Amino acid sequence: MPHGHHPAPVHDPRDRTDIDPEEVNARDNYSLQCVFRTVVPLPADSAHDLAAAMERAVRDTGVEIRGWYDVGGYRADADLMMWALSDSADKLQAGYHAIVASDLGAALEPVWSAMAAHKAAEFNTRHLPACFNGAAPRGYCAVYPFVRSWDWYYLPKARRAAILKEHGMNGVDYLDVQVSTLAAFALGDYEWTVALESDSLDRVMGVLRRQRDAEARLFVREDTPFFTGPRVELTEWTDRQPLQ
């Protein structure tokens, strides 16, 4: 597993630098990642049109599509992941329904989805998830949920703060990997969701392996499934599917 010892990256010109953490923390910020499998071949003569129509339908709900991801081959049970952001969970739910109600959606079957929200960090309120901090999408994304151990929330705050500080310092060689950790309490079966974004798949793998060395790992009860793949245009994704 490549670890590397990269210095803190210079600013990526794709990223915004004018984000005010206080403004972000003061508004609602929701995320939805939903995963589908292809269950029937797509019509060869109209697959691109169906993709364009489905994407329009999702955007018409008012959500921001952060990306479509080809997760086929990384898993045997999934082919497409969408990640969308909004100021409203209802809009994201409408975006999900727009997918399943579309003609392209008729060829898809839901596999997994996770609604989550940004909540101000307990120990550093100026720390924001990358997706709400102006970071542009990267070429690869890995998404997974996690649930803390039963005793985590009973630890003294100072102890939890120290563990999380060590966890953060443990990833100092991977500051180029964009991390979005979001709260999911009561929104599904998980407490948190994490998205790791990078233009290098090796860097995504490397940061996750490095964080296995942190004490915080001892306080995780569940951290699967994983959905990983390259960011693609939806029409590009349809070209990769069975056609008839």
VEXBA-675671 format. One record per atom (N, C-alpha, C): residue in one letter; x, y negated, z negated. Coordinates in steps of 0.2 Angstrom, whole numbers, padded with zeros to 4 digits, always signed. Layout:
aXYZ/...
//
This chain:
m+0004+0006+0000/m+0000+0000+0000/m+0004-0006+0000/p+0004-0011+0005/p+0008-0017+0005/p+0006-0021+0000/h+0011-0023-0004/h+0009-0028-0010/h+0012-0035-0008/g+0018-0036-0006/g+0021-0042-0003/g+0022-0047-0009/h+0026-0052-0008/h+0027-0057-0013/h+0027-0063-0010/h+0021-0065-0008/h+0020-0071-0004/h+0019-0077-0008/p+0022-0083-0007/p+0021-0089-0011/p+0014-0091-0010/a+0012-0096-0014/a+0005-0099-0013/a+0004-0102-0006/p-0001-0100-0003/p-0002-0102+0004/p-0003-0109+0005/v+0000-0112+0011/v-0002-0119+0012/v-0009-0119+0014/h-0012-0125+0014/h-0019-0126+0016/h-0021-0123+0023/d-0026-0120+0023/d-0028-0117+0030/d-0033-0122+0033/p-0031-0125+0039/p-0035-0130+0042/p-0042-0128+0043/r-0044-0122+0043/r-0051-0120+0044/r-0055-0122+0038/d-0052-0123+0032/d-0055-0123+0026/d-0057-0131+0024/r-0062-0132+0021/r-0064-0139+0019/r-0060-0140+0012/t-0059-0147+0011/t-0055-0149+0005/t-0059-0154+0001/d-0065-0155+0003/d-0069-0160+0000/d-0075-0158-0005/i-0074-0151-0007/i-0079-0148-0011/i-0079-0150-0018/d-0084-0153-0021/d-0084-0155-0028/d-0087-0149-0032/p-0083-0146-0037/p-0086-0141-0041/p-0092-0143-0045/e-0092-0149-0048/e-0098-0151-0052/e-0104-0151-0047/e-0104-0153-0041/e-0110-0153-0037/e-0112-0146-0035/v-0107-0142-0034/v-0109-0135-0032/v-0112-0131-0038/n-0109-0132-0044/n-0112-0129-0050/n-0119-0132-0052/a-0121-0138-0050/a-0127-0141-0051/a-0133-0139-0047/r-0131-0135-0041/r-0136-0133-0037/r-0137-0126-0037/d-0142-0123-0034/d-0143-0116-0033/d-0139-0114-0027/n-0135-0108-0028/n-0131-0105-0023/n-0132-0098-0023/y-0135-0095-0018/y-0137-0088-0017/y-0133-0084-0011/s-0132-0078-0012/s-0129-0074-0007/s-0133-0067-0006/l-0133-0065+0000/l-0136-0059+0002/l-0131-0055+0006/q-0129-0049+0005/q-0126-0044+0009/q-0130-0038+0010/c-0132-0037+0016/c-0136-0031+0018/c-0133-0027+0023/v-0134-0021+0023/v-0130-0016+0027/v-0135-0011+0030/f-0134-0010+0037/f-0139-0006+0041/f-0135+0000+0044/r-0138+0005+0046/r-0136+0010+0051/r-0140+0010+0057/t-0137+0012+0063/t-0140+0012+0069/t-0143+0019+0069/v-0150+0019+0071/v-0153+0026+0071/v-0155+0028+0077/v-0156+0024+0082/v-0157+0025+0089/v-0153+0022+0094/p-0152+0024+0100/p-0148+0020+0105/p-0151+0014+0107/l-0147+0009+0108/l-0150+0002+0110/l-0151+0002+0118/p-0156-0002+0120/p-0157-0002+0127/p-0151-0006+0131/a-0147-0003+0135/a-0141-0006+0138/a-0143-0012+0142/d-0149-0013+0145/d-0150-0019+0149/d-0152-0025+0145/s-0154-0024+0138/s-0156-0030+0135/s-0153-0030+0128/a-0148-0026+0126/a-0145-0026+0119/a-0143-0033+0117/h-0140-0037+0122/h-0137-0044+0120/h-0143-0048+0119/d-0148-0048+0123/d-0154-0052+0122/d-0157-0051+0115/l-0158-0044+0113/l-0161-0042+0107/l-0156-0045+0101/a-0150-0045+0102/a-0145-0047+0097/a-0146-0055+0096/a-0146-0059+0101/a-0147-0066+0101/a-0154-0068+0098/a-0159-0064+0099/a-0166-0065+0097/a-0166-0064+0089/m-0163-0058+0087/m-0162-0057+0080/m-0158-0062+0076/e-0153-0064+0079/e-0149-0070+0075/e-0153-0076+0075/r-0156-0078+0080/r-0160-0084+0080/r-0166-0083+0074/a-0169-0078+0074/a-0174-0077+0069/a-0171-0077+0062/v-0165-0075+0061/v-0162-0075+0054/v-0161-0083+0053/r-0158-0086+0058/r-0156-0093+0057/r-0162-0098+0056/d-0167-0096+0059/d-0173-0100+0058/d-0176-0100+0051/t-0174-0095+0047/t-0176-0095+0040/t-0173-0100+0036/g-0168-0103+0039/g-0164-0109+0035/g-0158-0106+0032/v-0156-0100+0032/v-0150-0097+0029/v-0144-0099+0033/e-0138-0099+0030/e-0131-0099+0034/e-0129-0092+0034/i-0128-0090+0040/i-0125-0083+0041/i-0117-0084+0041/r-0114-0081+0036/r-0107-0081+0035/r-0103-0076+0040/g-0107-0071+0041/g-0104-0066+0046/g-0108-0060+0047/w-0107-0057+0053/w-0109-0050+0054/w-0102-0046+0054/y-0103-0040+0052/y-0097-0036+0051/y-0098-0029+0053/d-0094-0026+0057/d-0094-0019+0060/d-0091-0015+0055/v-0095-0011+0051/v-0093-0007+0046/v-0093+0000+0048/g-0095+0002+0054/g-0095+0008+0057/g-0088+0011+0057/g-0087+0018+0055/g-0081+0021+0054/g-0077+0020+0048/y-0078+0015+0045/y-0076+0014+0038/y-0080+0018+0033/r-0086+0019+0035/r-0091+0023+0032/r-0095+0027+0037/a-0097+0033+0035/a-0101+0037+0040/a-0108+0036+0039/d-0110+0032+0035/d-0118+0031+0034/d-0120+0023+0035/a-0115+0019+0038/a-0117+0012+0039/a-0113+0010+0046/d-0117+0005+0049/d-0114+0002+0055/d-0113-0006+0055/l-0118-0009+0052/l-0118-0016+0052/l-0119-0019+0045/m-0115-0025+0044/m-0117-0029+0038/m-0118-0036+0040/m-0123-0039+0036/m-0124-0046+0037/m-0122-0049+0030/w-0119-0055+0030/w-0118-0059+0024/w-0121-0066+0025/a-0126-0068+0021/a-0129-0074+0022/a-0129-0078+0016/l-0129-0085+0016/l-0129-0089+0010/l-0135-0094+0011/s-0137-0096+0005/s-0143-0101+0005/s-0143-0104-0002/d-0147-0109-0002/d-0149-0112-0009/d-0155-0109-0012/s-0158-0104-0009/s-0164-0101-0011/s-0164-0093-0009/a-0165-0089-0015/a-0166-0082-0014/a-0172-0080-0009/d-0177-0084-0009/d-0183-0083-0005/d-0181-0084+0002/k-0177-0089+0004/k-0175-0089+0011/k-0170-0083+0013/l-0166-0081+0009/l-0162-0075+0010/l-0166-0069+0011/q-0172-0068+0007/q-0176-0063+0008/q-0180-0063+0015/a-0182-0069+0017/a-0185-0070+0023/a-0180-0069+0029/g-0174-0070+0028/g-0169-0068+0033/g-0168-0061+0034/y-0168-0057+0028/y-0168-0050+0028/y-0174-0047+0032/h-0180-0050+0030/h-0186-0048+0034/h-0186-0049+0041/a-0183-0055+0043/a-0182-0057+0050/a-0178-0051+0054/i-0173-0048+0050/i-0169-0043+0053/i-0174-0037+0055/v-0177-0035+0049/v-0181-0028+0050/v-0187-0029+0054/a-0189-0035+0055/a-0195-0036+0059/a-0193-0037+0067/s-0187-0038+0068/s-0185-0039+0075/s-0185-0033+0079/d-0184-0034+0086/d-0184-0028+0090/d-0177-0024+0089/l-0172-0028+0088/l-0166-0025+0087/l-0166-0021+0080/g-0169-0024+0075/g-0170-0021+0069/g-0174-0015+0069/a-0178-0014+0074/a-0182-0007+0075/a-0177-0002+0076/a-0171-0003+0078/a-0166+0002+0079/a-0161+0003+0073/l-0163-0001+0068/l-0159+0000+0062/l-0162+0002+0056/e-0159+0005+0051/e-0161+0007+0045/e-0158+0004+0039/p-0161+0002+0034/p-0157-0001+0029/p-0153+0004+0025/v-0147+0002+0023/v-0143+0007+0019/v-0142+0004+0012/w-0141-0003+0011/w-0139-0006+0005/w-0140-0013+0006/s-0141-0016+0000/s-0141-0024+0000/s-0140-0026-0007/a-0137-0032-0008/a-0136-0035-0014/a-0137-0042-0014/m-0142-0045-0018/m-0143-0052-0019/m-0139-0054-0025/a-0136-0060-0024/a-0132-0062-0030/a-0132-0070-0030/a-0129-0073-0035/a-0129-0080-0036/a-0123-0083-0039/h-0121-0089-0037/h-0115-0092-0041/h-0118-0095-0047/k-0114-0093-0053/k-0115-0096-0059/k-0108-0099-0062/a-0108-0105-0065/a-0102-0108-0067/a-0098-0103-0071/a-0092-0102-0069/a-0087-0098-0073/a-0087-0099-0080/e-0087-0094-0084/e-0087-0095-0092/e-0081-0099-0094/f-0075-0097-0092/f-0069-0100-0095/f-0066-0106-0090/n-0068-0107-0084/n-0066-0112-0080/n-0071-0114-0075/t-0075-0119-0077/t-0081-0121-0073/t-0079-0124-0066/r-0072-0126-0065/r-0070-0128-0059/r-0068-0123-0054/h-0068-0117-0056/h-0066-0111-0052/h-0073-0109-0048/l-0072-0109-0041/l-0078-0108-0037/l-0077-0101-0033/p-0082-0098-0031/p-0081-0092-0026/p-0079-0095-0020/a-0075-0092-0016/a-0073-0095-0009/a-0079-0097-0005/c-0084-0093-0005/c-0089-0094+0000/c-0093-0101-0001/f-0092-0103-0007/f-0096-0110-0009/f-0090-0115-0011/n-0084-0113-0009/n-0079-0118-0010/n-0076-0121-0004/g-0079-0120+0002/g-0077-0123+0008/g-0072-0118+0012/a-0071-0112+0009/a-0067-0108+0013/a-0070-0105+0019/a-0067-0105+0025/a-0070-0103+0031/a-0070-0095+0031/p-0074-0092+0034/p-0074-0084+0035/p-0068-0082+0038/r-0065-0076+0036/r-0059-0073+0038/r-0061-0067+0043/g-0056-0064+0045/g-0057-0059+0050/g-0059-0052+0048/y-0058-0051+0041/y-0060-0045+0038/y-0064-0047+0032/c-0068-0042+0030/c-0072-0043+0023/c-0073-0036+0020/a-0072-0036+0014/a-0073-0030+0010/a-0078-0032+0004/v-0084-0029+0004/v-0089-0031-0001/v-0090-0025-0006/y-0091-0026-0012/y-0092-0021-0017/y-0096-0024-0023/p-0100-0020-0027/p-0103-0022-0033/p-0099-0020-0039/f-0100-0023-0045/f-0097-0019-0051/f-0101-0021-0057/v-0100-0016-0062/v-0104-0017-0068/v-0099-0016-0074/r-0099-0021-0078/r-0094-0021-0084/r-0096-0015-0089/s-0091-0013-0093/s-0092-0008-0098/s-0096-0010-0103/w-0099-0006-0107/w-0104-0008-0112/w-0101-0013-0117/d-0094-0012-0119/d-0091-0016-0124/d-0089-0023-0122/w-0088-0024-0115/w-0085-0030-0113/w-0088-0036-0116/y-0095-0037-0116/y-0098-0043-0118/y-0098-0043-0125/y-0096-0038-0129/y-0095-0039-0136/y-0088-0041-0138/l-0084-0041-0134/l-0077-0043-0135/l-0077-0050-0137/p-0073-0052-0142/p-0072-0060-0144/p-0070-0064-0137/k-0073-0070-0137/k-0072-0074-0131/k-0065-0075-0129/a-0061-0076-0134/a-0054-0077-0133/a-0050-0071-0130/r-0053-0065-0132/r-0050-0059-0129/r-0052-0058-0122/r-0058-0059-0121/r-0060-0059-0114/r-0057-0064-0109/a-0056-0070-0112/a-0052-0075-0108/a-0045-0073-0107/a-0042-0070-0111/a-0035-0068-0110/a-0035-0062-0105/i-0039-0058-0105/i-0039-0052-0100/i-0041-0055-0093/l-0045-0060-0093/l-0047-0063-0086/l-0041-0067-0084/k-0037-0070-0088/k-0032-0074-0086/k-0026-0069-0083/e-0025-0064-0087/e-0020-0059-0084/e-0022-0056-0077/h-0029-0055-0077/h-0032-0053-0070/h-0030-0058-0065/g-0031-0064-0066/g-0030-0069-0061/g-0023-0070-0060/m-0018-0069-0065/m-0011-0070-0063/m-0009-0064-0059/n-0012-0058-0060/n-0010-0052-0057/n-0011-0053-0050/g-0015-0057-0047/g-0016-0058-0040/g-0013-0064-0037/v-0008-0066-0041/v-0004-0073-0038/v-0001-0072-0032/d+0001-0066-0030/d+0004-0065-0023/d-0001-0064-0018/y-0007-0065-0019/y-0012-0064-0014/y-0017-0069-0014/l-0014-0075-0015/l-0019-0081-0015/l-0022-0083-0008/d-0019-0079-0003/d-0022-0080+0004/d-0028-0076+0005/v-0030-0072+0000/v-0036-0068+0001/v-0041-0072-0003/q-0047-0073+0001/q-0052-0077-0002/q-0057-0072-0006/v-0058-0074-0012/v-0062-0070-0016/v-0069-0074-0018/s-0074-0070-0018/s-0081-0073-0020/s-0084-0068-0025/t-0084-0070-0031/t-0087-0066-0036/t-0093-0069-0038/l-0099-0066-0038/l-0105-0069-0039/l-0109-0064-0044/a-0113-0068-0048/a-0118-0064-0053/a-0124-0061-0050/a-0125-0055-0052/a-0131-0051-0049/a-0136-0049-0055/f-0135-0051-0061/f-0139-0049-0066/f-0147-0049-0064/a-0151-0044-0065/a-0158-0044-0064/a-0160-0044-0056/l-0155-0045-0052/l-0156-0045-0045/l-0156-0039-0041/g-0153-0034-0045/g-0153-0027-0042/g-0150-0023-0048/d-0146-0018-0046/d-0143-0013-0050/d-0136-0015-0053/y-0134-0021-0051/y-0127-0022-0053/y-0127-0029-0057/e-0121-0030-0060/e-0120-0036-0064/e-0116-0042-0059/w-0112-0039-0055/w-0108-0044-0051/w-0107-0041-0044/t-0106-0045-0039/t-0104-0043-0032/t-0097-0047-0031/v-0093-0043-0027/v-0086-0046-0025/v-0086-0046-0017/a-0083-0051-0014/a-0082-0051-0007/a-0074-0053-0007/l-0070-0049-0003/l-0063-0051-0002/l-0063-0052+0006/e-0060-0058+0007/e-0059-0060+0014/e-0052-0061+0016/s-0050-0059+0022/s-0043-0060+0024/s-0043-0059+0032/d-0038-0062+0035/d-0037-0061+0042/d-0033-0054+0043/s-0030-0052+0037/s-0026-0046+0037/s-0029-0040+0033/l-0031-0035+0036/l-0034-0029+0032/l-0029-0027+0026/d-0023-0027+0028/d-0018-0025+0023/d-0018-0029+0017/r-0019-0036+0018/r-0019-0040+0012/r-0026-0039+0007/v-0031-0037+0010/v-0037-0035+0007/v-0036-0029+0003/m-0033-0024+0006/m-0031-0018+0002/m-0026-0019-0003/g-0021-0023-0002/g-0015-0025-0006/g-0018-0028-0013/v-0022-0033-0012/v-0024-0036-0018/v-0029-0032-0023/l-0033-0027-0020/l-0037-0023-0024/l-0032-0018-0027/r-0027-0015-0024/r-0023-0011-0027/r-0019-0014-0033/r-0017-0020-0032/r-0013-0024-0037/r-0017-0025-0043/q-0024-0026-0042/q-0028-0027-0048/q-0030-0021-0052/r-0028-0015-0049/r-0029-0009-0053/r-0024-0009-0058/d-0019-0013-0058/d-0014-0013-0063/d-0016-0018-0069/a-0021-0021-0069/a-0023-0026-0074/a-0028-0023-0079/e-0027-0025-0085/e-0031-0022-0091/e-0039-0023-0090/a-0041-0028-0086/a-0048-0029-0085/a-0051-0023-0082/r-0047-0019-0078/r-0049-0013-0075/r-0052-0008-0080/l-0050-0008-0086/l-0052-0003-0091/l-0059-0005-0093/f-0062-0011-0092/f-0068-0013-0094/f-0073-0013-0088/v-0072-0009-0083/v-0077-0008-0077/v-0080-0001-0078/r-0087-0001-0077/r-0091+0005-0078/r-0092+0008-0071/e-0093+0003-0066/e-0095+0005-0059/e-0093+0000-0054/d-0090+0002-0049/d-0087-0003-0044/d-0088+0000-0037/t-0093+0004-0035/t-0094+0006-0029/t-0102+0005-0027/p-0104+0005-0021/p-0100+0007-0015/p-0096+0001-0012/f-0091+0003-0007/f-0088-0002-0003/f-0090-0003+0004/f-0091-0009+0006/f-0092-0009+0013/f-0087-0014+0016/t-0083-0012+0021/t-0078-0016+0024/t-0078-0015+0031/g-0076-0021+0035/g-0075-0021+0042/g-0073-0028+0045/p-0072-0028+0051/p-0070-0034+0054/p-0076-0038+0056/r-0075-0045+0055/r-0081-0050+0057/r-0081-0050+0065/v-0087-0049+0067/v-0089-0049+0074/v-0095-0053+0076/e-0095-0055+0083/e-0101-0058+0085/e-0106-0052+0086/l-0113-0054+0085/l-0118-0048+0085/l-0118-0045+0092/t-0117-0049+0097/t-0117-0046+0104/t-0111-0041+0105/e-0106-0043+0102/e-0100-0038+0102/e-0101-0032+0098/w-0105-0032+0093/w-0107-0026+0089/w-0111-0022+0093/t-0116-0025+0096/t-0121-0021+0100/t-0117-0017+0106/d-0112-0020+0109/d-0108-0016+0114/d-0104-0010+0111/r-0104-0010+0104/r-0100-0004+0101/r-0105+0001+0099/q-0111+0000+0100/q-0116+0005+0098/q-0118+0010+0104/p-0121+0015+0102/p-0124+0020+0108/p-0129+0016+0112/l-0129+0016+0118/l-0133+0013+0123/l-0137+0018+0127/q-0143+0016+0129/q-0146+0020+0134/q-0149+0016+0140/
//
